[in-house]
Amino acid sequence: MTQKFSQADVSIIGLGKLGASMVAGMASKGLKVIGVDVSAQAVMAVNNGLAPVEETDLAATIRSNSQLIRATPDYSDAVMNSSISFVIVPTPSDERGAFSLEYVAKSFESIGNVLKNKDDYHVIVLTSTVLPGSTRYGLLPILEKTSGKKCGPDFGLCYNPEFIALGSVIKNFLNPDFYLLGQFDEHSGDKLAAIHQIVSSNNAPIKRMSLENAEIAKIAVNSYVTLKISFANMLTDICERIPNADVDVVSDAIGTDSRIGRKYLSGGLGFGGPCFPRDNVALAFLGQSLGADTPILEANDSYNRSYSLNTLKRLKGRLPESGRAAVLGLSYKPFSHIVEESAGIYLCQALQNSGYHVSCYDPLALVEAKKTLNKNFTFCPDTESCIKDADIVFVTTSDPVFTALTPSVFVNSSARKVYIVDFWRCLSHNFAKTENIVYIPAGRSYVSKKKESLLSNLWERR
Ligand SMILES: NC(=O)c1ccc[n+]([C@@H]2O[C@H](COP(=O)([O-])OP(=O)(O)OC[C@H]3O[C@@H](n4cnc5c(N)ncnc54)[C@H](O)[C@@H]3O)[C@@H](O)[C@H]2O)c1
């Protein structure tokens, strides 16, 4: 390993999906960064100018700023040679639905052991997602015990979570709507705010507050966004039952109201991925543990978890009851290989449980999907082989590979009908007009005589 520099501006502990992108993002703003990880592979990758994880622009940004970046497994090297350390190690969900502090606690212990021998003031910034109270009551005592020093006069402490989406982590990190800065005291907060001012490309406002307010705000943002998603999904269901209704028209109108906003309001499928579902569960856990009433969070979680299955029930009568089903899209969103809590995966399982033979395809997530789904699914190498001979095709993400499809790919020589369920209404209009294709866009009015009479019965004068 070439020693590029000794004194850095910051150290970043945890070179995973978020931490590695923060290393790259900070270096792109001219800061000298030391990365730390327990994984020798991650350290080696960064020192070789490579990305330790897959993320948009990560490899290129690390490479082009390699003179400002080095990595080490050694906490002492990193903490002694920087004045502020960001901790971004995992906080997996525990059996209670809370976030485990196991990895963060180990990291804080290692930092505290170095602080014991460091004379200069140092700020520790927790970026990993935690539940309220964790920083002050779970982690601060570890730092004080291992260092033998006092938070405030001897070292600083902040909670500074990020709001990023996988696939655009560096961009989001440099251009946030705001920085959420929880501070133990003013001095710690000043040191961190100075870093934000250097890093921000968009001069984002910095919201400074207590550690606890920041912990609540972080988890509340994610949880609120999931409420919007579920609300839009509920509108999708309602619109299908009313003549002349279209969820996109309704969402567009209500999203124009500044109290609501258009983002995350396109009804389709449920929310998934590594953050949204677990953050919602964790906030419910916290509220309940403290005696607060959290029925909204619980209802949202159960509504979302059953959404794929309920969608199938909703489609009953419109689709063949058996046969071959093809699922296009297994990741929790386009351009991702992550299948954690993905609606596409849940749909595959619901289809198999309903007796369909299921083939599936995803441009990036096949390897991960194979680890999650049982071997009775047919994993296809491309869209064409996946939809070949399918009676029903489900399009679960708006990946460009799927949106570019044309009707001719679906209509096979036997001229039998193919049913296409388009959850995001992302296929071209031609599908609706093609013979032998039954195109089913989620959220657009589909009214049977029975459903129409349910509505008209409400209003006809007797
Ligand atoms: N990934 C996201 O979309 C996202 C978004 C917002 C917040 N977060 C939060 O950020 C935190 C990290 O998430 P991630 O997705 O980057 O995780 P990750 O699993 O991708 O990476 C974590 C890294 O930390 C390393 N690590 C573990 N223990 C360590 C230790 N004691 N010392 C040094 N390194 C250690 C691991 O080897 C790994 O490289 C979590 O709390 C997560 O909730 C993640």
Ligand as a Chemical Component Dictionary entry (heavy atoms), coordinates in Angstrom:
data_LIG
# 
_chem_comp.id                   LIG 
_chem_comp.type                 NON-POLYMER 
_chem_comp.pdbx_formal_charge   0 
_chem_comp.three_letter_code    LIG 
# 
loop_
_chem_comp_atom.comp_id 
_chem_comp_atom.atom_id 
_chem_comp_atom.alt_atom_id 
_chem_comp_atom.type_symbol 
_chem_comp_atom.charge 
_chem_comp_atom.model_Cartn_x 
_chem_comp_atom.model_Cartn_y 
_chem_comp_atom.model_Cartn_z 
_chem_comp_atom.pdbx_ordinal 
LIG N1  N1  N 0  -27.611 1.743  1.811  1  
LIG C1  C1  C 0  -28.552 2.665  1.938  2  
LIG O1  O1  O 0  -29.385 2.914  1.035  3  
LIG C2  C2  C 0  -28.603 3.501  3.189  4  
LIG C3  C3  C 0  -29.349 4.685  3.175  5  
LIG C4  C4  C 0  -29.419 5.456  4.336  6  
LIG C5  C5  C 0  -28.801 4.970  5.471  7  
LIG N2  N2  N 1  -28.113 3.810  5.462  8  
LIG C6  C6  C 0  -27.510 3.346  6.719  9  
LIG O2  O2  O 0  -26.097 3.358  6.626  10 
LIG C7  C7  C 0  -25.550 2.292  7.392  11 
LIG C8  C8  C 0  -24.635 1.476  6.511  12 
LIG O3  O3  O 0  -25.389 0.985  5.438  13 
LIG P1  P1  P 0  -24.693 0.406  4.123  14 
LIG O4  O4  O 0  -25.813 0.087  3.212  15 
LIG O5  O5  O -1 -23.599 1.296  3.671  16 
LIG O6  O6  O 0  -24.075 -0.951 4.728  17 
LIG P2  P2  P 0  -23.099 -1.972 4.026  18 
LIG O7  O7  O 0  -23.396 -3.294 4.630  19 
LIG O8  O8  O 0  -23.143 -1.806 2.551  20 
LIG O9  O9  O 0  -21.631 -1.502 4.508  21 
LIG C9  C9  C 0  -21.202 -1.505 5.817  22 
LIG C10 C10 C 0  -19.679 -1.619 5.839  23 
LIG O10 O10 O 0  -19.252 -1.516 7.189  24 
LIG C11 C11 C 0  -18.168 -2.448 7.394  25 
LIG N3  N3  N 0  -18.037 -2.705 8.836  26 
LIG C12 C12 C 0  -18.803 -3.495 9.625  27 
LIG N4  N4  N 0  -18.369 -3.426 10.902 28 
LIG C13 C13 C 0  -17.318 -2.564 10.908 29 
LIG C14 C14 C 0  -16.447 -2.084 11.925 30 
LIG N5  N5  N 0  -16.595 -2.444 13.190 31 
LIG N6  N6  N 0  -15.469 -1.238 11.566 32 
LIG C15 C15 C 0  -15.301 -0.848 10.285 33 
LIG N7  N7  N 0  -16.095 -1.271 9.279  34 
LIG C16 C16 C 0  -17.082 -2.119 9.597  35 
LIG C17 C17 C 0  -18.562 -3.635 6.564  36 
LIG O11 O11 O 0  -17.437 -4.456 6.281  37 
LIG C18 C18 C 0  -19.147 -2.955 5.314  38 
LIG O12 O12 O 0  -18.155 -2.710 4.335  39 
LIG C19 C19 C 0  -26.761 1.519  7.950  40 
LIG O13 O13 O 0  -27.071 1.987  9.231  41 
LIG C20 C20 C 0  -27.876 1.907  7.010  42 
LIG O14 O14 O 0  -29.142 1.820  7.607  43 
LIG C21 C21 C 0  -27.969 3.068  4.342  44 
# 
loop_
_chem_comp_bond.comp_id 
_chem_comp_bond.atom_id_1 
_chem_comp_bond.atom_id_2 
_chem_comp_bond.value_order 
_chem_comp_bond.pdbx_ordinal 
LIG N1  C1  SING 1  
LIG C1  O1  DOUB 2  
LIG C1  C2  SING 3  
LIG C2  C3  SING 4  
LIG C2  C21 DOUB 5  
LIG C3  C4  DOUB 6  
LIG C4  C5  SING 7  
LIG C5  N2  DOUB 8  
LIG N2  C6  SING 9  
LIG N2  C21 SING 10 
LIG C6  O2  SING 11 
LIG C6  C20 SING 12 
LIG O2  C7  SING 13 
LIG C7  C8  SING 14 
LIG C7  C19 SING 15 
LIG C8  O3  SING 16 
LIG O3  P1  SING 17 
LIG P1  O4  DOUB 18 
LIG P1  O5  SING 19 
LIG P1  O6  SING 20 
LIG O6  P2  SING 21 
LIG P2  O7  DOUB 22 
LIG P2  O8  SING 23 
LIG P2  O9  SING 24 
LIG O9  C9  SING 25 
LIG C9  C10 SING 26 
LIG C10 O10 SING 27 
LIG C10 C18 SING 28 
LIG O10 C11 SING 29 
LIG C11 N3  SING 30 
LIG C11 C17 SING 31 
LIG N3  C12 SING 32 
LIG N3  C16 SING 33 
LIG C12 N4  DOUB 34 
LIG N4  C13 SING 35 
LIG C13 C14 SING 36 
LIG C13 C16 DOUB 37 
LIG C14 N5  SING 38 
LIG C14 N6  DOUB 39 
LIG N6  C15 SING 40 
LIG C15 N7  DOUB 41 
LIG N7  C16 SING 42 
LIG C17 O11 SING 43 
LIG C17 C18 SING 44 
LIG C18 O12 SING 45 
LIG C19 O13 SING 46 
LIG C19 C20 SING 47 
LIG C20 O14 SING 48 
# 
